[in-house]
Amino acid sequence: MVESIQKGDEVVTTGGIIGKVNKITDAFIVLNVAQGVEMKFQKHSVSATLPKGTIKEIKS
């Protein structure tokens, strides 16, 4: 699953943080977790990909 993550995917980390993938490197991903807030995580900390639109639905 980790290898199939692409820019724009919505994911949840093992720590429960939800974000949209902005950048991917060999070992890390950068998630947009709020407007203007990005966090860097190890790729293997992603526990699941979410259906597109999940983040928008949660914020509503």
N, CA, C and O atoms as a printed pandas DataFrame, in Angstrom:
     atom_number atom_name residue_name chain_id  residue_number  x_coord  y_coord  z_coord
0              1         N          MET        A               1    0.818   -1.191    0.000
1              2        CA          MET        A               1    0.000    0.000    0.000
2              3         C          MET        A               1    0.866    1.261    0.000
3              4         O          MET        A               1    0.570    2.222   -0.710
4              5         N          VAL        A               2    1.917    1.253    0.783
5              6        CA          VAL        A               2    2.765    2.435    0.916
6              7         C          VAL        A               2    3.352    2.837   -0.436
7              8         O          VAL        A               2    3.457    4.026   -0.736
8              9         N          GLU        A               3    3.731    1.866   -1.243
9             10        CA          GLU        A               3    4.347    2.162   -2.541
10            11         C          GLU        A               3    3.350    2.745   -3.538
11            12         O          GLU        A               3    3.757    3.363   -4.523
12            13         N          SER        A               4    2.056    2.559   -3.300
13            14        CA          SER        A               4    1.057    3.058   -4.245
14            15         C          SER        A               4    0.562    4.471   -3.915
15            16         O          SER        A               4   -0.251    5.025   -4.654
16            17         N          ILE        A               5    1.042    5.055   -2.822
17            18        CA          ILE        A               5    0.621    6.406   -2.433
18            19         C          ILE        A               5    1.094    7.415   -3.470
19            20         O          ILE        A               5    2.241    7.373   -3.915
20            21         N          GLN        A               6    0.197    8.325   -3.851
21            22        CA          GLN        A               6    0.502    9.346   -4.848
22            23         C          GLN        A               6    0.165   10.734   -4.309
23            24         O          GLN        A               6   -0.608   10.882   -3.362
24            25         N          LYS        A               7    0.764   11.744   -4.936
25            26        CA          LYS        A               7    0.458   13.124   -4.578
26            27         C          LYS        A               7   -1.044   13.351   -4.762
27            28         O          LYS        A               7   -1.626   12.954   -5.772
28            29         N          GLY        A               8   -1.660   13.999   -3.765
29            30        CA          GLY        A               8   -3.098   14.266   -3.822
30            31         C          GLY        A               8   -3.941   13.261   -3.055
31            32         O          GLY        A               8   -5.115   13.517   -2.785
32            33         N          ASP        A               9   -3.351   12.107   -2.696
33            34        CA          ASP        A               9   -4.096   11.107   -1.917
34            35         C          ASP        A               9   -4.378   11.639   -0.515
35            36         O          ASP        A               9   -3.597   12.415    0.037
36            37         N          GLU        A              10   -5.479   11.221    0.039
37            38        CA          GLU        A              10   -5.819   11.540    1.416
38            39         C          GLU        A              10   -5.503   10.307    2.243
39            40         O          GLU        A              10   -5.943    9.205    1.916
40            41         N          VAL        A              11   -4.729   10.493    3.333
41            42        CA          VAL        A              11   -4.252    9.366    4.120
42            43         C          VAL        A              11   -4.418    9.636    5.610
43            44         O          VAL        A              11   -4.645   10.771    6.032
44            45         N          VAL        A              12   -4.302    8.575    6.394
45            46        CA          VAL        A              12   -4.267    8.680    7.855
46            47         C          VAL        A              12   -3.002    7.972    8.323
47            48         O          VAL        A              12   -2.652    6.906    7.815
48            49         N          THR        A              13   -2.317    8.575    9.299
49            50        CA          THR        A              13   -1.094    7.985    9.831
50            51         C          THR        A              13   -1.418    7.061   11.001
51            52         O          THR        A              13   -2.549    7.031   11.487
52            53         N          THR        A              14   -0.420    6.315   11.443
53            54        CA          THR        A              14   -0.610    5.421   12.590
54            55         C          THR        A              14   -0.928    6.211   13.850
55            56         O          THR        A              14   -1.506    5.666   14.790
56            57         N          GLY        A              15   -0.557    7.494   13.882
57            58        CA          GLY        A              15   -0.866    8.349   15.024
58            59         C          GLY        A              15   -2.235    9.005   14.923
59            60         O          GLY        A              15   -2.628    9.759   15.814
60            61         N          GLY        A              16   -2.969    8.724   13.840
61            62        CA          GLY        A              16   -4.318    9.259   13.689
62            63         C          GLY        A              16   -4.396   10.611   13.002
63            64         O          GLY        A              16   -5.460   11.230   12.988
64            65         N          ILE        A              17   -3.293   11.084   12.432
65            66        CA          ILE        A              17   -3.291   12.375   11.739
66            67         C          ILE        A              17   -3.758   12.168   10.303
67            68         O          ILE        A              17   -3.260   11.295    9.593
68            69         N          ILE        A              18   -4.716   12.980    9.893
69            70        CA          ILE        A              18   -5.274   12.900    8.536
70            71         C          ILE        A              18   -4.726   14.058    7.721
71            72         O          ILE        A              18   -4.676   15.194    8.194
72            73         N          GLY        A              19   -4.313   13.763    6.489
73            74        CA          GLY        A              19   -3.799   14.821    5.632
74            75         C          GLY        A              19   -3.785   14.425    4.176
75            76         O          GLY        A              19   -4.038   13.277    3.813
76            77         N          LYS        A              20   -3.483   15.412    3.353
77            78        CA          LYS        A              20   -3.402   15.224    1.903
78            79         C          LYS        A              20   -1.926   15.232    1.501
79            80         O          LYS        A              20   -1.175   16.115    1.915
80            81         N          VAL        A              21   -1.514   14.264    0.705
81            82        CA          VAL        A              21   -0.121   14.121    0.309
82            83         C          VAL        A              21    0.265   15.248   -0.641
83            84         O          VAL        A              21   -0.353   15.428   -1.691
84            85         N          ASN        A              22    1.307   16.014   -0.257
85            86        CA          ASN        A              22    1.822   17.098   -1.100
86            87         C          ASN        A              22    3.109   16.735   -1.798
87            88         O          ASN        A              22    3.368   17.209   -2.904
88            89         N          LYS        A              23    3.935   15.890   -1.165
89            90        CA          LYS        A              23    5.232   15.542   -1.725
90            91         C          LYS        A              23    5.614   14.150   -1.257
91            92         O          LYS        A              23    5.278   13.741   -0.145
92            93         N          ILE        A              24    6.324   13.423   -2.119
93            94        CA          ILE        A              24    6.765   12.070   -1.796
94            95         C          ILE        A              24    8.242   11.938   -2.154
95            96         O          ILE        A              24    8.657   12.309   -3.252
96            97         N          THR        A              25    9.035   11.406   -1.219
97            98        CA          THR        A              25   10.418   11.055   -1.502
98            99         C          THR        A              25   10.560    9.555   -1.278
99           100         O          THR        A              25    9.569    8.863   -1.045
100          101         N          ASP        A              26   11.791    9.049   -1.347
101          102        CA          ASP        A              26   11.987    7.613   -1.160
102          103         C          ASP        A              26   11.518    7.123    0.204
103          104         O          ASP        A              26   10.926    6.049    0.306
104          105         N          ALA        A              27   11.774    7.890    1.238
105          106        CA          ALA        A              27   11.465    7.431    2.591
106          107         C          ALA        A              27   10.393    8.251    3.307
107          108         O          ALA        A              27    9.848    7.808    4.318
108          109         N          PHE        A              28   10.084    9.451    2.787
109          110        CA          PHE        A              28    9.178   10.352    3.500
110          111         C          PHE        A              28    8.044   10.845    2.616
111          112         O          PHE        A              28    8.135   10.837    1.388
112          113         N          ILE        A              29    6.969   11.278    3.277
113          114        CA          ILE        A              29    5.885   11.988    2.603
114          115         C          ILE        A              29    5.640   13.286    3.364
115          116         O          ILE        A              29    5.873   13.367    4.570
116          117         N          VAL        A              30    5.169   14.293    2.646
117          118        CA          VAL        A              30    4.789   15.561    3.277
118          119         C          VAL        A              30    3.276   15.668    3.158
119          120         O          VAL        A              30    2.717   15.601    2.063
120          121         N          LEU        A              31    2.625   15.836    4.305
121          122        CA          LEU        A              31    1.164   15.944    4.339
122          123         C          LEU        A              31    0.742   17.362    4.658
123          124         O          LEU        A              31    1.317   18.012    5.532
124          125         N          ASN        A              32   -0.264   17.838    3.948
125          126        CA          ASN        A              32   -0.934   19.086    4.290
126          127         C          ASN        A              32   -2.010   18.696    5.290
127          128         O          ASN        A              32   -2.980   18.024    4.938
128          129         N          VAL        A              33   -1.838   19.120    6.543
129          130        CA          VAL        A              33   -2.778   18.727    7.594
130          131         C          VAL        A              33   -3.764   19.828    7.948
131          132         O          VAL        A              33   -4.766   19.570    8.615
132          133         N          ALA        A              34   -3.493   21.050    7.511
133          134        CA          ALA        A              34   -4.379   22.202    7.697
134          135         C          ALA        A              34   -3.915   23.269    6.708
135          136         O          ALA        A              34   -2.830   23.162    6.136
136          137         N          GLN        A              35   -4.721   24.275    6.513
137          138        CA          GLN        A              35   -4.358   25.322    5.570
138          139         C          GLN        A              35   -3.018   25.948    5.982
139          140         O          GLN        A              35   -2.899   26.539    7.055
140          141         N          GLY        A              36   -2.027   25.807    5.117
141          142        CA          GLY        A              36   -0.706   26.364    5.370
142          143         C          GLY        A              36    0.158   25.576    6.347
143          144         O          GLY        A              36    1.225   26.046    6.743
144          145         N          VAL        A              37   -0.292   24.374    6.745
145          146        CA          VAL        A              37    0.467   23.557    7.701
146          147         C          VAL        A              37    0.836   22.229    7.050
147          148         O          VAL        A              37   -0.036   21.441    6.681
148          149         N          GLU        A              38    2.149   21.991    6.913
149          150        CA          GLU        A              38    2.637   20.738    6.357
150          151         C          GLU        A              38    3.485   20.022    7.399
151          152         O          GLU        A              38    4.195   20.647    8.187
152          153         N          MET        A              39    3.390   18.689    7.383
153          154        CA          MET        A              39    4.176   17.863    8.299
154          155         C          MET        A              39    4.834   16.748    7.496
155          156         O          MET        A              39    4.252   16.228    6.545
156          157         N          LYS        A              40    6.055   16.386    7.889
157          158        CA          LYS        A              40    6.797   15.324    7.217
158          159         C          LYS        A              40    6.713   14.053    8.054
159          160         O          LYS        A              40    6.905   14.081    9.269
160          161         N          PHE        A              41    6.420   12.928    7.379
161          162        CA          PHE        A              41    6.297   11.629    8.028
162          163         C          PHE        A              41    7.084   10.588    7.250
163          164         O          PHE        A              41    7.286   10.725    6.043
164          165         N          GLN        A              42    7.529    9.543    7.947
165          166        CA          GLN        A              42    8.082    8.396    7.256
166          167         C          GLN        A              42    6.936    7.731    6.496
167          168         O          GLN        A              42    5.809    7.668    6.985
168          169         N          LYS        A              43    7.234    7.244    5.312
169          170        CA          LYS        A              43    6.188    6.612    4.497
170          171         C          LYS        A              43    5.473    5.496    5.255
171          172         O          LYS        A              43    4.256    5.345    5.142
172          173         N          HIS        A              44    6.222    4.724    6.019
173          174        CA          HIS        A              44    5.618    3.573    6.695
174          175         C          HIS        A              44    4.731    3.952    7.872
175          176         O          HIS        A              44    4.138    3.078    8.504
176          177         N          SER        A              45    4.631    5.250    8.177
177          178        CA          SER        A              45    3.707    5.671    9.228
178          179         C          SER        A              45    2.288    5.845    8.696
179          180         O          SER        A              45    1.366    6.101    9.470
180          181         N          VAL        A              46    2.106    5.710    7.393
181          182        CA          VAL        A              46    0.763    5.780    6.806
182          183         C          VAL        A              46    0.066    4.449    7.057
183          184         O          VAL        A              46    0.567    3.392    6.675
184          185         N          SER        A              47   -1.088    4.512    7.699
185          186        CA          SER        A              47   -1.805    3.270    8.007
186          187         C          SER        A              47   -2.910    2.970    7.000
187          188         O          SER        A              47   -3.291    1.812    6.833
188          189         N          ALA        A              48   -3.436    4.008    6.320
189          190        CA          ALA        A              48   -4.509    3.765    5.351
190          191         C          ALA        A              48   -4.659    4.951    4.413
191          192         O          ALA        A              48   -4.374    6.094    4.772
192          193         N          THR        A              49   -5.110    4.653    3.212
193          194        CA          THR        A              49   -5.521    5.722    2.308
194          195         C          THR        A              49   -7.029    5.870    2.459
195          196         O          THR        A              49   -7.737    4.897    2.721
196          197         N          LEU        A              50   -7.505    7.081    2.292
197          198        CA          LEU        A              50   -8.924    7.384    2.478
198          199         C          LEU        A              50   -9.569    7.700    1.138
199          200         O          LEU        A              50   -8.882    8.114    0.205
200          201         N          PRO        A              51  -10.873    7.512    1.030
201          202        CA          PRO        A              51  -11.558    7.906   -0.207
202          203         C          PRO        A              51  -11.427    9.415   -0.422
203          204         O          PRO        A              51  -11.450   10.190    0.534
204          205         N          LYS        A              52  -11.291    9.821   -1.680
205          206        CA          LYS        A              52  -11.198   11.245   -1.995
206          207         C          LYS        A              52  -12.426   11.971   -1.449
207          208         O          LYS        A              52  -13.552   11.490   -1.570
208          209         N          GLY        A              53  -12.188   13.134   -0.846
209          210        CA          GLY        A              53  -13.268   13.928   -0.270
210          211         C          GLY        A              53  -13.480   13.696    1.214
211          212         O          GLY        A              53  -14.297   14.380    1.831
212          213         N          THR        A              54  -12.770   12.757    1.794
213          214        CA          THR        A              54  -12.935   12.449    3.222
214          215         C          THR        A              54  -12.592   13.649    4.085
215          216         O          THR        A              54  -13.327   13.971    5.018
216          217         N          ILE        A              55  -11.476   14.321    3.783
217          218        CA          ILE        A              55  -11.048   15.452    4.602
218          219         C          ILE        A              55  -12.091   16.570    4.543
219          220         O          ILE        A              55  -12.420   17.170    5.567
220          221         N          LYS        A              56  -12.601   16.842    3.366
221          222        CA          LYS        A              56  -13.627   17.893    3.210
222          223         C          LYS        A              56  -14.878   17.518    4.007
223          224         O          LYS        A              56  -15.498   18.374    4.638
224          225         N          GLU        A              57  -15.241   16.249    3.974
225          226        CA          GLU        A              57  -16.433   15.792    4.690
226          227         C          GLU        A              57  -16.249   15.921    6.206
227          228         O          GLU        A              57  -17.192   16.279    6.912
228          229         N          ILE        A              58  -15.062   15.638    6.705
229          230        CA          ILE        A              58  -14.794   15.725    8.142
230          231         C          ILE        A              58  -14.841   17.179    8.612
231          232         O          ILE        A              58  -15.345   17.466    9.698
232          233         N          LYS        A              59  -14.314   18.102    7.791
233          234        CA          LYS        A              59  -14.285   19.511    8.165
234          235         C          LYS        A              59  -15.670   20.135    8.200
235          236         O          LYS        A              59  -15.883   21.126    8.897
236          237         N          SER        A              60  -16.613   19.570    7.459
237          238        CA          SER        A              60  -17.963   20.142    7.391
238          239         C          SER        A              60  -18.739   19.935    8.644
239          240         O          SER        A              60  -19.890   20.361    8.734
